[in-house]
Amino acid sequence: MRNDRPECPRPSGPAGTELINEYLGYLSSVRALSERTVLAYREDLEYYAAYCENHDTQALSADVRTVRGFIADQSAKGKASVSVNRSLSSVRGFYRWLMRFNYRQDNPSGALRNLRTPTLLPVFFWEKEMAEFAALPENLKRLWPGRDKALILTMYSAGLRISETASLTLDSLEKNLGGARIIGKGDKERRVFFSEECTEALNAWLAERKALPGEESGGALFVSRRGKPLSVPGIRWIISRYASYSGVKKNIHPHALRHSFATHLVNAGCDVRVVQELLGHESISTTQRYTHVDIGSLKRVYNRAHEQERR
């Protein structure tokens, strides 16, 4: 259906660069998307604009053959289907916005389908493995045991994203340290809960944290020895170090702790919609993949056992 708004003036910048910047501003200010998400859109659309220029057209006036060629070009360069689909999603959103404000009357990407992607089960710890991983800081006495045990248990027992962990503040904690208020994706707030073991670890960590000289934390819960807030790369490095110490033959990363939290809840019989709420997932389909983890893992264990028997 055609929009009745008067047609907006078209930008004179190369390949609609001004329009792309305007669209990104819309995503940031109106849609309230996170800085990281907007940055991902920018990378996709700037790459698409450059592709259009190299093929003697502009993003503003490109047709379906141009968009299809862009997708084929990305695939030919070896990009994963998930990454290609993300780029296509960015382009779709850009053209929907152009149509909404009468910059063009059609969406050349609207009829294109996503590439097929393999269904990958999330990496997670079994319960025994998780308990052993959480005990590593105290057992190894490396890095900062008190902080790191509290960090690992907080991420696991509340199912936090790494960015949510980095943004935790002292003010966001409940007084009894039984939980916290989290600002997740899209600036949506939710309440999360900590296990008793996590609460004990947090109490011990906060006692150490108070003794830090010249603190520059800005109220952050997890800090470095200099008293500065732990960044997302800093937390990722800490988890990677303990992953290397653990000897677990899995691709352990911070999100594996969140995967473990969800998997253990689902396997224990927790309603998937409750898990969705605790994780802060917008769509139930995102959460439902954890309902397949247990049987998928058992199949892999079964297949490995029989493979060893054949050898």
Backbone hydrogen bonds, N-H to C=O, Kabsch-Sander energy under -0.5 kcal/mol:
donor,donor_aa,acceptor,acceptor_aa,energy
8,C,101,F,-0.8
16,G,13,G,-1.4
17,T,14,P,-1.7
20,I,16,G,-2.3
21,N,17,T,-2.3
22,E,18,E,-2.1
23,Y,19,L,-2.8
24,L,20,I,-2.5
25,G,21,N,-2.0
26,Y,22,E,-1.8
27,L,23,Y,-2.3
28,S,24,L,-2.1
29,S,25,G,-2.9
30,V,26,Y,-2.0
31,R,26,Y,-2.0
33,L,27,L,-2.4
38,V,34,S,-2.5
39,L,35,E,-2.1
40,A,36,R,-1.7
41,Y,37,T,-2.1
42,R,38,V,-2.5
43,E,39,L,-2.4
44,D,40,A,-2.1
45,L,41,Y,-2.7
46,E,42,R,-2.7
47,Y,43,E,-1.8
48,Y,44,D,-2.1
49,A,45,L,-2.8
50,A,46,E,-2.1
51,Y,47,Y,-2.0
52,C,48,Y,-2.4
53,E,49,A,-2.3
54,N,50,A,-2.3
55,H,51,Y,-0.7
55,H,52,C,-1.1
56,D,53,E,-1.7
57,T,52,C,-2.1
61,S,58,Q,-0.7
62,A,58,Q,-0.9
66,T,63,D,-0.6
67,V,63,D,-1.8
68,R,64,V,-2.7
69,G,65,R,-2.3
70,F,66,T,-2.2
71,I,67,V,-2.1
72,A,68,R,-2.4
73,D,69,G,-2.5
74,Q,70,F,-2.0
75,S,71,I,-2.1
76,A,72,A,-2.5
77,K,73,D,-1.3
78,G,75,S,-1.7
79,K,74,Q,-1.9
84,V,80,A,-2.3
85,N,81,S,-2.5
86,R,82,V,-1.7
87,S,83,S,-2.0
88,L,84,V,-2.3
89,S,85,N,-2.3
90,S,86,R,-2.1
91,V,87,S,-2.3
92,R,88,L,-2.6
93,G,89,S,-2.4
94,F,90,S,-2.0
95,Y,91,V,-2.3
96,R,92,R,-2.4
97,W,93,G,-1.9
98,L,94,F,-2.1
99,M,95,Y,-2.3
100,R,96,R,-2.2
101,F,97,W,-1.6
102,N,99,M,-1.7
103,Y,98,L,-3.1
104,R,98,L,-0.9
110,G,107,N,-1.7
112,L,109,S,-1.1
120,L,118,P,-0.9
130,M,126,W,-2.7
131,A,127,E,-2.2
132,E,128,K,-2.0
133,F,129,E,-2.4
134,A,130,M,-2.4
135,A,131,A,-1.1
136,L,132,E,-0.5
136,L,133,F,-1.1
139,N,135,A,-2.3
140,L,136,L,-3.1
141,K,137,P,-1.9
148,D,144,W,-3.0
149,K,145,P,-2.5
150,A,146,G,-1.5
151,L,147,R,-2.5
152,I,148,D,-2.6
153,L,149,K,-2.4
154,T,150,A,-2.2
155,M,151,L,-2.3
156,Y,152,I,-2.3
157,S,153,L,-3.0
158,A,154,T,-1.4
159,G,155,M,-0.6
159,G,156,Y,-0.5
160,L,155,M,-1.5
165,T,161,R,-2.0
166,A,162,I,-2.2
167,S,163,S,-1.3
168,L,165,T,-1.2
170,L,219,G,-2.7
172,S,169,T,-0.6
173,L,169,T,-0.5
173,L,170,L,-1.0
174,E,179,G,-2.5
177,L,174,E,-2.0
180,A,192,V,-1.8
181,R,172,S,-2.1
182,I,180,A,-0.5
182,I,190,R,-3.1
184,G,182,I,-0.7
184,G,188,K,-3.4
187,D,184,G,-1.3
188,K,185,K,-1.1
190,R,182,I,-2.3
192,V,180,A,-2.5
194,F,178,G,-2.6
199,T,195,S,-2.5
200,E,196,E,-2.3
201,A,197,E,-2.0
202,L,198,C,-2.6
203,N,199,T,-2.3
204,A,200,E,-2.1
205,W,201,A,-2.3
206,L,202,L,-2.8
207,A,203,N,-1.5
208,E,204,A,-1.4
209,R,205,W,-2.8
210,K,206,L,-1.8
211,A,207,A,-0.5
211,A,208,E,-1.0
212,L,209,R,-1.6
215,E,212,L,-0.5
216,E,227,G,-0.6
220,A,217,S,-0.9
221,L,168,L,-2.4
223,V,221,L,-0.5
224,S,228,K,-2.8
227,G,224,S,-1.8
230,L,222,F,-2.6
235,I,231,S,-2.5
236,R,232,V,-2.4
237,W,233,P,-2.2
238,I,234,G,-2.0
239,I,235,I,-2.4
240,S,236,R,-2.1
241,R,237,W,-2.1
242,Y,238,I,-2.0
243,A,239,I,-2.2
244,S,240,S,-1.9
245,Y,241,R,-1.6
246,S,242,Y,-1.8
247,G,243,A,-0.9
250,K,248,V,-1.9
252,I,250,K,-2.0
256,A,253,H,-1.8
257,L,253,H,-0.6
257,L,254,P,-1.3
258,R,254,P,-0.8
259,H,255,H,-2.6
260,S,256,A,-2.3
261,F,257,L,-2.1
262,A,258,R,-2.2
263,T,259,H,-2.7
264,H,260,S,-2.8
265,L,261,F,-1.8
266,V,262,A,-2.4
267,N,263,T,-2.7
268,A,264,H,-1.2
269,G,266,V,-1.6
270,C,265,L,-2.5
274,V,271,D,-0.8
275,V,271,D,-1.9
276,Q,272,V,-2.2
277,E,273,R,-1.8
278,L,274,V,-2.4
279,L,275,V,-2.3
280,G,276,Q,-1.4
281,H,276,Q,-1.9
286,T,283,S,-0.7
287,T,283,S,-0.8
288,Q,284,I,-2.0
289,R,285,S,-0.6
290,Y,287,T,-1.9
291,T,288,Q,-1.5
292,H,289,R,-1.2
293,V,290,Y,-0.6
294,D,290,Y,-0.6
296,G,292,H,-1.9
297,S,293,V,-2.8
298,L,294,D,-2.3
299,K,295,I,-2.0
300,R,296,G,-1.7
301,V,297,S,-2.3
302,Y,298,L,-2.6
303,N,299,K,-2.8
304,R,300,R,-2.4
305,A,301,V,-2.2
306,H,302,Y,-2.0
307,E,303,N,-2.0
308,Q,304,R,-2.2
309,E,305,A,-1.8
310,R,306,H,-2.1
311,R,307,E,-1.8
